Amino acid sequence: MLERYAVGNERGAAMVELLRSNDPVLISFAASLLDDAKIKHTVADSNISVIEGSIGAVVPRILVADEQHAQARELLTEAGLEDSLRIS
């Protein structure tokens, strides 16, 4: 089941969690792919995860607009990141 968040994009649309990882390279790579594809997204909790250190209590997440979720999943799957995606 997809988790929907109250976080909204510019149009106030619901955001869906696409990916969760403590790997900053993975988060950066995925965000770059989404940027290039013009898919609206946000990286949540990246600053708090730096503050809390490496205990892994708060994991950075990439949230995408609900209406672009399928497109974002397909993009990251084609890039070989399917094992990192959240279960839908």
N, CA, C and O atoms as a GROMACS GRO file, in nm:
protein
  352
    1MET      N    1   0.083  -0.118   0.000
    1MET     CA    2   0.000   0.000   0.000
    1MET      C    3   0.087   0.124   0.000
    1MET      O    4   0.184   0.132   0.076
    2LEU      N    5   0.055   0.219  -0.084
    2LEU     CA    6   0.131   0.343  -0.093
    2LEU      C    7   0.097   0.435   0.022
    2LEU      O    8  -0.018   0.447   0.063
    3GLU      N    9   0.200   0.500   0.076
    3GLU     CA   10   0.178   0.599   0.180
    3GLU      C   11   0.166   0.735   0.113
    3GLU      O   12   0.253   0.773   0.034
    4ARG      N   13   0.061   0.807   0.144
    4ARG     CA   14   0.043   0.941   0.091
    4ARG      C   15   0.069   1.041   0.202
    4ARG      O   16   0.033   1.018   0.318
    5TYR      N   17   0.133   1.151   0.167
    5TYR     CA   18   0.175   1.249   0.266
    5TYR      C   19   0.104   1.382   0.243
    5TYR      O   20   0.062   1.412   0.131
    6ALA      N   21   0.092   1.458   0.348
    6ALA     CA   22   0.028   1.589   0.340
    6ALA      C   23   0.117   1.690   0.268
    6ALA      O   24   0.071   1.798   0.230
    7VAL      N   25   0.242   1.656   0.250
    7VAL     CA   26   0.333   1.744   0.178
    7VAL      C   27   0.276   1.766   0.039
    7VAL      O   28   0.232   1.670  -0.025
    8GLY      N   29   0.275   1.888  -0.008
    8GLY     CA   30   0.221   1.914  -0.141
    8GLY      C   31   0.322   1.980  -0.231
    8GLY      O   32   0.416   2.045  -0.184
    9ASN      N   33   0.304   1.963  -0.359
    9ASN     CA   34   0.389   2.033  -0.454
    9ASN      C   35   0.328   2.170  -0.481
    9ASN      O   36   0.239   2.214  -0.407
   10GLU      N   37   0.372   2.238  -0.585
   10GLU     CA   38   0.325   2.373  -0.612
   10GLU      C   39   0.174   2.381  -0.629
   10GLU      O   40   0.114   2.482  -0.595
   11ARG      N   41   0.113   2.275  -0.681
   11ARG     CA   42  -0.032   2.275  -0.704
   11ARG      C   43  -0.108   2.213  -0.588
   11ARG      O   44  -0.230   2.201  -0.594
   12GLY      N   45  -0.038   2.175  -0.483
   12GLY     CA   46  -0.103   2.118  -0.366
   12GLY      C   47  -0.140   1.971  -0.382
   12GLY      O   48  -0.221   1.920  -0.304
   13ALA      N   49  -0.084   1.902  -0.480
   13ALA     CA   50  -0.115   1.761  -0.502
   13ALA      C   51  -0.050   1.675  -0.394
   13ALA      O   52   0.051   1.713  -0.336
   14ALA      N   53  -0.110   1.561  -0.369
   14ALA     CA   54  -0.054   1.466  -0.272
   14ALA      C   55   0.078   1.411  -0.324
   14ALA      O   56   0.098   1.395  -0.445
   15MET      N   57   0.168   1.382  -0.232
   15MET     CA   58   0.297   1.325  -0.266
   15MET      C   59   0.302   1.182  -0.216
   15MET      O   60   0.247   1.150  -0.110
   16VAL      N   61   0.368   1.095  -0.293
   16VAL     CA   62   0.378   0.953  -0.261
   16VAL      C   63   0.525   0.917  -0.245
   16VAL      O   64   0.610   0.962  -0.323
   17GLU      N   65   0.555   0.835  -0.145
   17GLU     CA   66   0.693   0.793  -0.124
   17GLU      C   67   0.735   0.696  -0.233
   17GLU      O   68   0.668   0.596  -0.258
   18LEU      N   69   0.845   0.728  -0.298
   18LEU     CA   70   0.897   0.646  -0.406
   18LEU      C   71   1.017   0.564  -0.362
   18LEU      O   72   1.030   0.447  -0.399
   19LEU      N   73   1.103   0.624  -0.281
   19LEU     CA   74   1.230   0.560  -0.246
   19LEU      C   75   1.271   0.607  -0.107
   19LEU      O   76   1.246   0.721  -0.069
   20ARG      N   77   1.334   0.518  -0.033
   20ARG     CA   78   1.384   0.551   0.101
   20ARG      C   79   1.521   0.487   0.114
   20ARG      O   80   1.536   0.367   0.091
   21SER      N   81   1.623   0.566   0.150
   21SER     CA   82   1.758   0.510   0.159
   21SER      C   83   1.850   0.600   0.242
   21SER      O   84   1.836   0.722   0.243
   22ASN      N   85   1.943   0.538   0.311
   22ASN     CA   86   2.049   0.611   0.381
   22ASN      C   87   2.168   0.638   0.290
   22ASN      O   88   2.265   0.702   0.332
   23ASP      N   89   2.162   0.591   0.168
   23ASP     CA   90   2.272   0.608   0.073
   23ASP      C   91   2.257   0.742   0.000
   23ASP      O   92   2.170   0.756  -0.085
   24PRO      N   93   2.341   0.841   0.034
   24PRO     CA   94   2.327   0.973  -0.028
   24PRO      C   95   2.352   0.972  -0.179
   24PRO      O   96   2.297   1.055  -0.252
   25VAL      N   97   2.434   0.880  -0.226
   25VAL     CA   98   2.461   0.871  -0.370
   25VAL      C   99   2.336   0.821  -0.442
   25VAL      O  100   2.301   0.873  -0.549
   26LEU      N  101   2.269   0.721  -0.386
   26LEU     CA  102   2.146   0.670  -0.445
   26LEU      C  103   2.038   0.777  -0.449
   26LEU      O  104   1.971   0.795  -0.551
   27ILE      N  105   2.020   0.848  -0.339
   27ILE     CA  106   1.920   0.956  -0.334
   27ILE      C  107   1.952   1.063  -0.438
   27ILE      O  108   1.863   1.108  -0.510
   28SER      N  109   2.078   1.102  -0.447
   28SER     CA  110   2.120   1.204  -0.543
   28SER      C  111   2.100   1.158  -0.687
   28SER      O  112   2.052   1.234  -0.771
   29PHE      N  113   2.136   1.033  -0.715
   29PHE     CA  114   2.121   0.978  -0.849
   29PHE      C  115   1.974   0.973  -0.890
   29PHE      O  116   1.938   1.015  -1.000
   30ALA      N  117   1.891   0.921  -0.801
   30ALA     CA  118   1.748   0.912  -0.830
   30ALA      C  119   1.687   1.051  -0.850
   30ALA      O  120   1.608   1.071  -0.943
   31ALA      N  121   1.724   1.146  -0.765
   31ALA     CA  122   1.673   1.283  -0.779
   31ALA      C  123   1.718   1.345  -0.911
   31ALA      O  124   1.642   1.418  -0.974
   32SER      N  125   1.840   1.316  -0.952
   32SER     CA  126   1.890   1.367  -1.079
   32SER      C  127   1.812   1.311  -1.197
   32SER      O  128   1.778   1.383  -1.290
   33LEU      N  129   1.783   1.180  -1.193
   33LEU     CA  130   1.702   1.119  -1.298
   33LEU      C  131   1.563   1.183  -1.305
   33LEU      O  132   1.512   1.211  -1.413
   34LEU      N  133   1.504   1.206  -1.188
   34LEU     CA  134   1.370   1.267  -1.183
   34LEU      C  135   1.375   1.411  -1.235
   34LEU      O  136   1.284   1.455  -1.305
   35ASP      N  137   1.481   1.484  -1.200
   35ASP     CA  138   1.498   1.621  -1.251
   35ASP      C  139   1.505   1.621  -1.403
   35ASP      O  140   1.436   1.698  -1.470
   36ASP      N  141   1.587   1.534  -1.457
   36ASP     CA  142   1.605   1.527  -1.603
   36ASP      C  143   1.475   1.493  -1.674
   36ASP      O  144   1.450   1.539  -1.786
   37ALA      N  145   1.391   1.411  -1.609
   37ALA     CA  146   1.263   1.369  -1.669
   37ALA      C  147   1.151   1.469  -1.638
   37ALA      O  148   1.037   1.450  -1.678
   38LYS      N  149   1.185   1.576  -1.565
   38LYS     CA  150   1.088   1.679  -1.528
   38LYS      C  151   0.972   1.622  -1.445
   38LYS      O  152   0.857   1.662  -1.461
   39ILE      N  153   1.005   1.528  -1.356
   39ILE     CA  154   0.907   1.470  -1.265
   39ILE      C  155   0.917   1.545  -1.133
   39ILE      O  156   1.023   1.551  -1.071
   40LYS      N  157   0.806   1.601  -1.090
   40LYS     CA  158   0.801   1.677  -0.964
   40LYS      C  159   0.831   1.585  -0.847
   40LYS      O  160   0.770   1.479  -0.833
   41HIS      N  161   0.925   1.626  -0.764
   41HIS     CA  162   0.963   1.545  -0.649
   41HIS      C  163   1.024   1.633  -0.540
   41HIS      O  164   1.056   1.749  -0.563
   42THR      N  165   1.038   1.575  -0.423
   42THR     CA  166   1.108   1.641  -0.315
   42THR      C  167   1.185   1.535  -0.236
   42THR      O  168   1.142   1.420  -0.226
   43VAL      N  169   1.299   1.575  -0.182
   43VAL     CA  170   1.376   1.485  -0.095
   43VAL      C  171   1.343   1.525   0.048
   43VAL      O  172   1.378   1.634   0.093
   44ALA      N  173   1.276   1.436   0.118
   44ALA     CA  174   1.233   1.464   0.255
   44ALA      C  175   1.332   1.405   0.355
   44ALA      O  176   1.390   1.299   0.332
   45ASP      N  177   1.349   1.474   0.463
   45ASP     CA  178   1.429   1.428   0.578
   45ASP      C  179   1.579   1.420   0.552
   45ASP      O  180   1.651   1.358   0.630
   46SER      N  181   1.628   1.480   0.445
   46SER     CA  182   1.772   1.472   0.419
   46SER      C  183   1.851   1.552   0.521
   46SER      O  184   1.959   1.509   0.562
   47ASN      N  185   1.801   1.666   0.564
   47ASN     CA  186   1.874   1.747   0.661
   47ASN      C  187   1.871   1.686   0.800
   47ASN      O  188   1.972   1.688   0.870
   48ILE      N  189   1.759   1.632   0.841
   48ILE     CA  190   1.749   1.572   0.974
   48ILE      C  191   1.834   1.447   0.983
   48ILE      O  192   1.890   1.417   1.088
   49SER      N  193   1.845   1.372   0.873
   49SER     CA  194   1.928   1.251   0.877
   49SER      C  195   2.075   1.285   0.896
   49SER      O  196   2.149   1.206   0.954
   50VAL      N  197   2.118   1.400   0.847
   50VAL     CA  198   2.256   1.444   0.867
   50VAL      C  199   2.276   1.482   1.013
   50VAL      O  200   2.380   1.451   1.072
   51ILE      N  201   2.178   1.549   1.071
   51ILE     CA  202   2.189   1.594   1.210
   51ILE      C  203   2.191   1.476   1.306
   51ILE      O  204   2.269   1.475   1.401
   52GLU      N  205   2.105   1.375   1.282
   52GLU     CA  206   2.096   1.263   1.375
   52GLU      C  207   2.212   1.166   1.362
   52GLU      O  208   2.226   1.076   1.446
   53GLY      N  209   2.296   1.180   1.263
   53GLY     CA  210   2.413   1.095   1.248
   53GLY      C  211   2.382   0.968   1.172
   53GLY      O  212   2.291   0.965   1.089
   54SER      N  213   2.457   0.866   1.200
   54SER     CA  214   2.446   0.743   1.121
   54SER      C  215   2.367   0.633   1.190
   54SER      O  216   2.383   0.516   1.156
   55ILE      N  217   2.283   0.666   1.287
   55ILE     CA  218   2.209   0.561   1.357
   55ILE      C  219   2.091   0.510   1.274
   55ILE      O  220   2.035   0.405   1.306
   56GLY      N  221   2.054   0.582   1.170
   56GLY     CA  222   1.951   0.534   1.079
   56GLY      C  223   1.808   0.552   1.129
   56GLY      O  224   1.717   0.489   1.076
   57ALA      N  225   1.788   0.636   1.230
   57ALA     CA  226   1.653   0.655   1.284
   57ALA      C  227   1.564   0.731   1.186
   57ALA      O  228   1.445   0.704   1.177
   58VAL      N  229   1.622   0.823   1.113
   58VAL     CA  230   1.547   0.901   1.015
   58VAL      C  231   1.613   0.880   0.879
   58VAL      O  232   1.728   0.918   0.858
   59VAL      N  233   1.540   0.820   0.788
   59VAL     CA  234   1.595   0.785   0.657
   59VAL      C  235   1.542   0.883   0.552
   59VAL      O  236   1.421   0.904   0.543
   60PRO      N  237   1.631   0.942   0.472
   60PRO     CA  238   1.584   1.030   0.365
   60PRO      C  239   1.492   0.957   0.268
   60PRO      O  240   1.511   0.839   0.240
   61ARG      N  241   1.393   1.029   0.217
   61ARG     CA  242   1.295   0.971   0.125
   61ARG      C  243   1.278   1.062   0.005
   61ARG      O  244   1.294   1.184   0.016
   62ILE      N  245   1.246   1.003  -0.108
   62ILE     CA  246   1.207   1.081  -0.224
   62ILE      C  247   1.056   1.065  -0.240
   62ILE      O  248   1.005   0.953  -0.250
   63LEU      N  249   0.988   1.178  -0.242
   63LEU     CA  250   0.843   1.181  -0.263
   63LEU      C  251   0.817   1.238  -0.401
   63LEU      O  252   0.882   1.334  -0.443
   64VAL      N  253   0.721   1.179  -0.471
   64VAL     CA  254   0.683   1.228  -0.604
   64VAL      C  255   0.534   1.260  -0.604
   64VAL      O  256   0.458   1.208  -0.522
   65ALA      N  257   0.495   1.346  -0.696
   65ALA     CA  258   0.354   1.379  -0.710
   65ALA      C  259   0.277   1.252  -0.742
   65ALA      O  260   0.320   1.170  -0.823
   66ASP      N  261   0.162   1.235  -0.677
   66ASP     CA  262   0.082   1.113  -0.692
   66ASP      C  263   0.056   1.082  -0.839
   66ASP      O  264   0.064   0.966  -0.880
   67GLU      N  265   0.024   1.183  -0.919
   67GLU     CA  266  -0.010   1.160  -1.060
   67GLU      C  267   0.111   1.122  -1.145
   67GLU      O  268   0.095   1.078  -1.259
   68GLN      N  269   0.232   1.139  -1.091
   68GLN     CA  270   0.353   1.102  -1.166
   68GLN      C  271   0.423   0.980  -1.108
   68GLN      O  272   0.533   0.946  -1.150
   69HIS      N  273   0.360   0.914  -1.011
   69HIS     CA  274   0.423   0.802  -0.942
   69HIS      C  275   0.458   0.688  -1.038
   69HIS      O  276   0.570   0.636  -1.034
   70ALA      N  277   0.364   0.648  -1.123
   70ALA     CA  278   0.390   0.536  -1.216
   70ALA      C  279   0.505   0.569  -1.311
   70ALA      O  280   0.590   0.485  -1.337
   71GLN      N  281   0.507   0.691  -1.361
   71GLN     CA  282   0.613   0.735  -1.452
   71GLN      C  283   0.748   0.734  -1.380
   71GLN      O  284   0.849   0.692  -1.437
   72ALA      N  285   0.750   0.780  -1.256
   72ALA     CA  286   0.875   0.782  -1.178
   72ALA      C  287   0.924   0.641  -1.149
   72ALA      O  288   1.044   0.614  -1.159
   73ARG      N  289   0.834   0.550  -1.113
   73ARG     CA  290   0.873   0.410  -1.089
   73ARG      C  291   0.933   0.348  -1.214
   73ARG      O  292   1.035   0.279  -1.208
   74GLU      N  293   0.869   0.372  -1.327
   74GLU     CA  294   0.918   0.316  -1.453
   74GLU      C  295   1.058   0.370  -1.485
   74GLU      O  296   1.146   0.295  -1.526
   75LEU      N  297   1.078   0.500  -1.465
   75LEU     CA  298   1.207   0.562  -1.492
   75LEU      C  299   1.317   0.500  -1.406
   75LEU      O  300   1.423   0.463  -1.457
   76LEU      N  301   1.292   0.489  -1.276
   76LEU     CA  302   1.394   0.435  -1.186
   76LEU      C  303   1.416   0.286  -1.206
   76LEU      O  304   1.526   0.235  -1.186
   77THR      N  305   1.310   0.215  -1.245
   77THR     CA  306   1.325   0.072  -1.277
   77THR      C  307   1.415   0.055  -1.399
   77THR      O  308   1.503  -0.031  -1.400
   78GLU      N  309   1.392   0.136  -1.502
   78GLU     CA  310   1.475   0.130  -1.623
   78GLU      C  311   1.620   0.165  -1.594
   78GLU      O  312   1.711   0.120  -1.664
   79ALA      N  313   1.642   0.245  -1.489
   79ALA     CA  314   1.778   0.283  -1.450
   79ALA      C  315   1.843   0.179  -1.359
   79ALA      O  316   1.957   0.198  -1.315
   80GLY      N  317   1.772   0.069  -1.331
   80GLY     CA  318   1.828  -0.039  -1.250
   80GLY      C  319   1.810  -0.021  -1.101
   80GLY      O  320   1.879  -0.087  -1.023
   81LEU      N  321   1.719   0.066  -1.059
   81LEU     CA  322   1.699   0.092  -0.917
   81LEU      C  323   1.575   0.025  -0.860
   81LEU      O  324   1.528   0.063  -0.753
   82GLU      N  325   1.522  -0.076  -0.929
   82GLU     CA  326   1.397  -0.137  -0.885
   82GLU      C  327   1.405  -0.197  -0.745
   82GLU      O  328   1.305  -0.200  -0.674
   83ASP      N  329   1.522  -0.244  -0.704
   83ASP     CA  330   1.536  -0.303  -0.570
   83ASP      C  331   1.529  -0.198  -0.460
   83ASP      O  332   1.507  -0.232  -0.344
   84SER      N  333   1.547  -0.072  -0.495
   84SER     CA  334   1.545   0.035  -0.396
   84SER      C  335   1.408   0.101  -0.384
   84SER      O  336   1.385   0.179  -0.291
   85LEU      N  337   1.316   0.071  -0.475
   85LEU     CA  338   1.185   0.137  -0.473
   85LEU      C  339   1.098   0.081  -0.363
   85LEU      O  340   1.110  -0.035  -0.325
   86ARG      N  341   1.009   0.167  -0.313
   86ARG     CA  342   0.912   0.124  -0.212
   86ARG      C  343   0.809   0.033  -0.279
   86ARG      O  344   0.779   0.049  -0.397
   87ILE      N  345   0.758  -0.060  -0.204
   87ILE     CA  346   0.655  -0.150  -0.256
   87ILE      C  347   0.528  -0.070  -0.281
   87ILE      O  348   0.484   0.007  -0.196
   88SER      N  349   0.470  -0.090  -0.398
   88SER     CA  350   0.348  -0.015  -0.430
   88SER      C  351   0.225  -0.101  -0.415
   88SER      O  352   0.114  -0.054  -0.437
   0.00000   0.00000   0.00000
